[in-house]
């Protein structure tokens, strides 16, 4: 059973999402929160698998809530999906940098909502990879110059760099496996090792790392071995 917490200052949004998710036999909505502080309190009390988190809320916003959740070792298994009204929102990028797994538009289709919760709970492909890649590329470019010689980048093997580039280009695990002629399990292993070496929690942060270090723009050939 996937345990979900809904966080939004608009009761209608929470109610709509709860109604959709509540019909699924493998999903249990364990609570709702009106702002970031309530979210953190409920995450600590209920340890949900997935949190659907609005960004802009009164009192304590989603950014601060994500920071508190990600900095608590007892909540290491909790995954956060950001809810947003606009795709190109600088707050979404900052949420991904702080540890959110991906984001959903509030007006998304019900099937996309359910699929996102299931994929995130399973630790699978990043949500909306093409949109997320575009957003990350835009804000990473504006945020800072690439750091191609960063020690964390040097820690990656050639294969791990190759896989990181392909993840940043929006490929999911099955597409990566087909492209590299590897098993999906092997692809997952390479991704897991890369994330461990550079100390990031999820694929969204791996994509940000690829852009901020200049790995994607550094002329690395994804077909190399």
SVG drawing of the C-alpha trace seen along z (x, -y; Angstrom):
<svg xmlns="http://www.w3.org/2000/svg" viewBox="-14 -33 53 40">
<polyline fill="none" stroke="black" stroke-width="0.4" points="0.0,0.0 1.3,-3.4 0.8,-6.0 0.2,-9.5 0.1,-12.9 -1.6,-15.8 -0.3,-19.4 -2.0,-22.4 -3.6,-25.6 -6.6,-25.1 -9.1,-22.6 -10.6,-22.0 -7.3,-20.9 -6.7,-18.5 -10.2,-17.2 -10.0,-16.6 -6.7,-14.7 -8.0,-12.7 -11.1,-11.7 -9.0,-10.5 -6.4,-8.6 -8.9,-7.2 -10.4,-5.0 -7.2,-3.1 -6.8,0.1 -3.0,-0.3 -3.1,-3.9 -4.0,-5.2 -4.3,-9.0 -3.1,-9.1 -3.5,-12.8 -3.9,-16.4 -2.0,-19.6 -2.8,-23.2 0.8,-24.6 4.4,-23.5 4.6,-23.3 1.5,-21.0 3.1,-19.0 6.4,-18.4 4.4,-17.6 2.3,-15.0 5.2,-13.5 7.0,-12.9 3.8,-11.5 2.6,-9.3 5.8,-8.7 4.1,-8.6 5.7,-7.1 4.8,-10.1 4.0,-13.7 2.2,-15.8 3.4,-19.3 2.3,-22.7 5.1,-25.3 3.4,-28.6 1.6,-28.4 1.1,-30.7 3.2,-30.5 5.7,-27.9 6.0,-27.3 6.8,-24.1 10.5,-25.0 11.0,-25.1 9.0,-22.0 11.1,-20.1 14.3,-21.3 13.0,-20.1 12.0,-16.7 15.2,-16.1 17.4,-17.1 15.7,-14.6 17.5,-11.2 14.4,-9.5 12.5,-10.6 15.0,-9.3 12.4,-7.1 9.9,-9.9 9.5,-11.2 8.1,-14.6 6.3,-15.5 5.8,-19.3 2.4,-20.6 2.6,-23.7 0.3,-25.8 3.1,-26.8 5.8,-24.6 8.5,-27.3 8.6,-28.3 11.8,-29.1 10.4,-27.7 10.0,-24.3 13.7,-24.3 14.7,-25.2 12.4,-22.4 14.1,-19.9 17.5,-21.1 16.4,-20.6 15.3,-17.0 11.9,-16.8 11.6,-13.9 9.7,-15.7 6.6,-17.8 3.0,-17.7 0.8,-20.5 -2.3,-20.9 -4.5,-20.5 -2.9,-17.2 -5.1,-14.3 -6.2,-11.9 -4.3,-9.0 -1.1,-11.1 -1.6,-11.8 -2.0,-8.1 0.9,-7.1 3.1,-9.7 2.4,-8.5 3.1,-4.9 6.3,-5.6 7.6,-7.9 6.8,-5.3 8.7,-2.7 11.7,-5.0 11.3,-4.7 11.6,-7.2 11.5,-10.9 8.1,-12.5 7.5,-14.4 11.1,-14.0 11.0,-16.2 9.4,-19.1 11.6,-18.7 14.7,-18.5 13.7,-21.8 13.1,-23.5 16.3,-22.3 18.3,-23.3 16.9,-26.8 17.4,-27.5 20.8,-25.7 22.0,-27.8 20.9,-31.0 22.0,-29.9 25.7,-29.5 28.5,-28.7 29.3,-25.0 31.7,-23.4 33.2,-20.8 36.2,-20.0 34.1,-19.5 35.5,-16.6 32.1,-14.8 32.1,-14.7 35.6,-13.2 34.4,-10.4 32.1,-9.0 33.3,-6.2 32.9,-6.7 29.8,-4.5 28.3,-6.4 28.8,-9.7 27.2,-8.2 24.2,-7.1 23.9,-10.4 23.9,-12.3 21.1,-10.0 19.1,-10.5 19.5,-14.3 18.3,-13.9 15.0,-12.5 15.4,-8.8 13.7,-6.4 15.2,-3.1 13.8,-1.0 15.0,-3.5 18.4,-3.6 18.6,0.1 17.7,0.3 20.1,-2.5 23.0,-1.0 22.1,2.7 22.0,3.4 19.5,5.0 17.2,2.6 18.6,3.9 22.1,3.0 21.0,-0.5 19.4,-0.9 22.7,0.2 24.7,-2.4 22.2,-5.1 22.2,-4.1 26.1,-4.1 26.3,-7.5 23.8,-9.1 25.6,-7.6 29.0,-8.9 27.8,-12.4 25.5,-12.3 22.1,-13.1 18.8,-11.5 16.9,-11.1 16.9,-11.4 15.8,-15.0 18.9,-16.0 21.0,-13.8 19.7,-15.9 20.5,-19.1 24.0,-17.9 24.5,-17.1 23.6,-20.6 25.3,-22.5 28.6,-20.7 28.4,-21.2 28.4,-17.4 25.7,-17.6 27.3,-20.5 30.9,-19.3 31.0,-17.4 30.8,-14.0 29.6,-11.4 26.7,-9.4 27.6,-6.5 31.1,-6.1 32.0,-3.1"/>
</svg>
